[in-house]
Amino acid sequence: MGAGSRRFESCRPDHCRLNVHHLGEPPVPTTVEQLSPTRVKLTTTVSPEQLKPSITHAYEHIAADVTIPGFRKGKVPPAIIDTRVGKGAVLEHAINDSLDGAYREAVTETKVRPLGRPEADVVTVPDVNTFAGDLVVTFEVDVRPAISVPDYDKVAVTVETSEITDADVEEELHRLRSRFGTLVTVDRPAKSGDFVQIDLEAKIGDEVVDSAENISYELGSGDLLDGLDDALESLTAGEDTTFTSNLLGGDHEGEEAEISVTVNSVKERELPEADDDFAQISSEYDTIAELREGLKSEAAKSKAFAQGNEARTKLVDLLLEQAEIPVPEGVIEDEVHRHLEAESRLEDDVHRAEVKEASEKALRTQILFDEIAESEKVTVSQNELTSYLVQASAQYGMDPNEFIKVLADNGQIPQMVGEVARSKAISLVLGKAVVTDEAGNPVDLSEFAVVDNPEDDSDIILEAEPQPTEEEAVESAAEAIAEANRPAKKSKKKAASEEE
């Protein structure tokens, strides 16, 4: 058996969930060669004693896998395996079995921070007959670079003003009245804001490639095809027209087609009067004046939230401009390929450039705020992780427990812990920033800069290093969600009264 190179699926030791034999103590002596700011070569030596558990496992695995007359599966002696299968196969199995463990221990020992998949190169192998001698392996892997974090104390950020005008309140009131409006058929040309019932047919050449009937569409919304609003403007029920547009989906997505549209009906929305009766029907308020004040308060909260997001985005962009953060090209290319493959757009060079730019920015942001989280000793509690997972599951429309299971099956729970830590690091930096609006007024973003909840007494699962094991994080998150969903126990007295 000779040495050779191989690329295998692995990752950060604290992000892996692998059924491999640990190589035992003492730690594997490992050297680090810095190939570039974002790539290293780890050279590690596995002694015969350290390889012994993998040799034993190799014999057990082969014994359970081969069929040899006179022996039951799993009961084939090593000597027979040596004769029938060969010690070379045993050694190869043992080496493959030990690679993940060797890599994880090498990363732990050297404290490098992998970002991508390692490439293993078996340099020296033990003697194939006696298994004597060292196994020497090198691992090349993309890593998080060492960076200098820009000074983020009192960074100045300017955001839009959040003044709430009477027009803002009336706009919110109009939106609320629209939700309670009724559609009434009208005999006149359609105009923006009307709801039309339409039939659509798309043709490329003489071929009808798509069609739909009785679609309800709000004129002016721009939710369907480009050019549809202009085509429908001034048409009355029973009239039709044609226009050209690029198709948005299906087998002919992006192709130009001739669109025929027929208007079946035109309806306008009649709004209820803005009075006390409407306030009582549409809200918890008794009068229209109270409703307007409530809408004003909600609009203020919405604008404050927008200011917080704007400040957060500008702060991140500002720090990224000031920081020199190299990113591994291989990691970026892998991410771009996965993204384009999922969208079936591998040949779209324009979109590829857009995805690459976004991926580079995302990775640079991750590296920067990982560094800040570690330097600021940011912690993540079990409650914080659980809350994050519940919110994320809602965004995907999934049950929280099912969402956690999917993440666990894909080894992504520790990545979620990292997301929470980075989010807290951004909040911490935001809390140190000097934020003003365009008029020079100070902006209070205290709600966006909360880093730790003093009432959170749940276990700390991240203290910069090390991260929790996946089993611990999954089990704790699942228990917390189950506890939150568990119905409260009724008292005997209350239960008895309900039965009566």
Steps between C-alpha positions, in 0.01 A plus 500: 500500500641840405450856610254723323286810508134513580237760575249410765196659659597649829481835672583680819549242775229662709263499202537131419290207599709200400500134594877461508755362744693764692871445479557521873764682700748656481382748234632448150811718448402739223680769304335790319622645171332826398445465125313832473308728736199273453651154453722275712661159478486287814748214524413244764657172605294207625705247695435123481353516850264777398401313183430176690128575573443562130678174413272315742194671354616412148514129586155520661348681203651266243395195704142624499510577129669203332363152439752222565391134502515347847466829685199704600498866409665701771684193633784478247837495685761763407740232377243376248429857388875553452510193276175538307463878479853620559667725753511775240120525507507508881759778504315702237176470697678603821660803336169615351337445838762710679509801266209690649624444853853602406369813330278600790780456753743689276259793474432499873871487580604777261190716560459582132146594398394304189252652258488233232553131435850360553705310245693210651828370363635178650877553491630195686321176591591232755651170389225302330608171660573605859311831521819640652606856428321831502214620286583851378218705351473858379175695489461811288201710599365852460498683833377817660776756450660704775364853467526838670159616617431871434429721798126476555473721806270797429474444125280774348198386298227716343151366430178642358277708725202329660259793527140384476278738303122521472540363148672190641209443738243546224690256281486238775131574557432463127683167501288380792177618336602315183516176695134550597388626160254327266535444126224642283463438125522819294418575137794717401860468376741342749739722690777453754369352824214312333469123515454335162404144413710401197589215265862472382660311212870498410624409150849461363464502125184301427530281810294565812747436782285602797152619588282578803138600553314720748807639675424770755757778466541840664582748228817692582644240736757377247471148641469320166657562160691811401276713279174356634404814692545720193304255285204489740480874561176638347361158396139422594336163565481292179795672333836342418846595381847358437850600611844342522677402821763262632356193671578466870483124552452160344694338219523828309612722787671816375379457141303775328139410425189664358246535778126516432289635786121515525321698771201315643405752768615821668446559871589789727553482872257700712652599832311531827465844655781597738279544807460364851304199375788404273749544785301258715465244221861509383694544826498502878430875500161663562544819298659595170722749685636222721552283193701775331719534809550124504596497133740786564666300779528190279644708215760642739600148606522392138724794408717440806540139390594618151756737654647211698535285190648790304752575775592133526556469124702823476710407802589160357582653160716768663705249698538275195637796303760563770602137550730298279341155498623250241261216420581151368418481132414130526239558769341777295494291183338209684230730637438664162474160329252370759288813465492498120445125484199530730358766266598308183695808384855366474545662158378845607826696525332826600319336790819311589682829549217629720496186713879503532499861621226425754677183618829683549329772702315245713819308577698817577220606736507159667877511548494855637227443756631157600819683591310769690286240681813321619683815604194627688443154655143487373299214649192320370244356739269208438198733507658721234568204273149362549341837427710534184405151381130560562510827303697338218257207482210746462678667207520161327143411597617193694419351837784598739577141598506386138721798414747407775506140377584611144780723630634221720492245218706741289741590781393865502404561864844642598480729198177638645684564827754696297221699335365600842849598620562714191163669535583584861840632393333731247259620770793564731678711238174680420467587867838676487417696182395865488183497290330821384229576248537727197400799712779430747272370774630207708320171433427264786568143385516347846241237403724388213818495707389259774773239532417308819173456685567522876196279567629220277617230741527220243826315442778673308573278199764719336781682675697592188665156511415217502160474341245251634477150365221463251321247719500740796367791297231293327384335820484826694320687221247221455434487875451877515254495209311206650477680833372817333231303314395293800152605625479632852359265760153584624426512870260235628255771602503663157473167320204403714322827430554453125350153516191641667 
